[in-house]
Each structure stands twice: as structure tokens, then as C-alpha cells.
Amino acid sequence: MLCEKAMELVRELHRAAEGRLPAFNEDGLRQVLEEMKALYEQNQSDVNEAKSGGRSDLIPTIRFRHCSLLRNQRCALAYLYDRLLRIRALRWEYGSVLPSALRFHMSAEEMEWFNHYKKSLATYMRSLGGEEGLDITQDMKPPKSLYIEHFLPRWKCEQLIRQGVLEHVLS
Amino acid sequence: MSEAYFRVESGALGPEENFLSLDDILMSHEKLPVRTEIPMPRLGAFFLDRSGGSETDNAIPQTFIGRFRRIMDSSQNAYNEDTSALVARLDEMERGLFQTGQKGLNDFQCWEKGQASQITASNLVQNYKKRKFTDMED
């Protein structure tokens, strides 16, 4: 049945519980591309025959193969794109150095993409917060309390405590 | 795992599907009974001749109704049990349905026990309330 391998790729990813990155299915993707190549070549040949050989009865067949090609393309792209979304999430979950188990699950191109993403993110973070930059991958949840505790010399804060700007926290 | 993973959402509630949505691809992968109106040469095994009589015309809806009913029944009646046997032979969409049924059942049980109105206030609010109390005690 056409597009079966492509659907298998999609299902494999859909089944991988939220965000988990399964191993790159190189074999599966290759089979999808091979099917697409075969469909394309058959269509090329039939199109020529339909045009020059007057075989207009081939047109429904050509259209059917074209639909299959589009479906395969969609599945392959969705598979690759969803994997990139998961890989991007890894930067935020694990940091810039990934455990080797995860690295083995990525294709060479995906690794390259990850490295570019890391770089972009690092450049962006350096541009924030003045001199040292700002690591936005830390402290991603807001603090439990709006109040931050400091230690300040008494002469600095007595006024502010009076004014209700600061609160004197004992303990 | 990943709070940073934002999959492409299904376009099911919108005007059209999302091209890259895995959900939409799976959702649109149905097998429908069809009849070839015109011949399609050279497709070989993909179009074996099938006859469509009225018995076969109704088989699909009937099968769906039966399965749907069973999923509804089982999901609405299995409370705090091991449901692995019940979902073993369901496909992804059916499992989603089953989960929805279970959630409904659990929510209902919660409500019956009077736990439905139990909201957890956000930490910020809780801390604020605690502070107000200490102000008063002073």
C-alpha cells in the first residue's frame, strides 16, 4: 500500500511520549524517498506518453500517483520538522551539552542544526543584560514569592522599611 | 519530559488542517470504501476489483458504532482499574477517546466527593495571604 512507510514514521513519532526523541529512522526515510522516486519516474514516463502518445486515459493514474507523492512529502516533512522541535527543546531541558544517548539518536544534519541553534541562542543571550549577558535558560519559573531577600546594612534600609518598600524579615 | 517541546497543533478546530501537524496527518489517514468510476491503468495491486453491495456499504458505519459504544461503556465504567486490557486493541484515536471518557469519569467522581470545588491557590496568593495574617497579628 502506498505511503505506508511514511505513515509508519509519523506514527513512530506520535507514539513517542511528549518530547521524547526516538532514534533517527534513516532506513524508513530512505524507503519513503525511494517510493517517491519510483512514483515520480513512473509519472514522468506516463506524462510523456499521455502527451505524445495520446494516452489521456493515463491521466487519472498520473493524478493518483501525484497525490501519493504529496502525501509522502507531507509525512516526511512533518517527521523531520517535529524532530527538530524536539531537538530544540533538548537545548532548554539539558543545556548545551547533550547526553551521548541522545546524540546517537540524531542524524548528522540534526546535530548540525542543533549546533547552529545553540550558537544563535548564545549570541542572543550575550546581547542581553549588559556586560555578562543573561542566561535565559535558567530560572524559567517565576519565583514563589514576589519578595527577594537581601542583606543590607541597617543605615541603608531603615528608611525604606519605614516607608514600606522593604520588609524586615526575621529568621 | 519536555516543557519546551511545542508540537504543531492540530488544525481540527480551525478552517483547515495544519500541514505539519502529526495529529492531522493521522486523523486524515482513514480508509474509505470507494468505487473506481473510471479505470486507472498501470496501478497494479492497488486497485483490486471489489464489489460494493449494500451489505458492505453498511459494514464500516456499523463497525464504528460498535467500537465507539464499547469504548464509551468501558471508559465510563472502569474506575481506578488496570485498563491495559481494554485499550490494547484500540488505535490511537480510540485511545484518545478512551482517555477522555476516563477523565470524565474521574472528574465526576471528584465532584461527587465534593472535591470539585477544591482549587489550589497560586503560591503567590498563598504567600500574600500569610503575610497579611502576620501583619494583623502584629
Interface residues (C-beta under 8 A of the other chain):
Chain A: M1 L2 M7 V10 R11 L13 H14 R15 A17 E18 G19 R20 Q42 D46 D57 L58 P60 T61 F64 R74 C75 L77 A78 Y81 D82 L85 R86 R88 A89 L90 R91 W92 E93 K144 S145 L146
Chain B: M1 S2 E3 A4 Y5 F6 R7 V8 F19 L20 S21 L22 D23 I25 L26 H29 I38 P39 M40 P41 R42 L43 F46 E92 N123 L124 N127
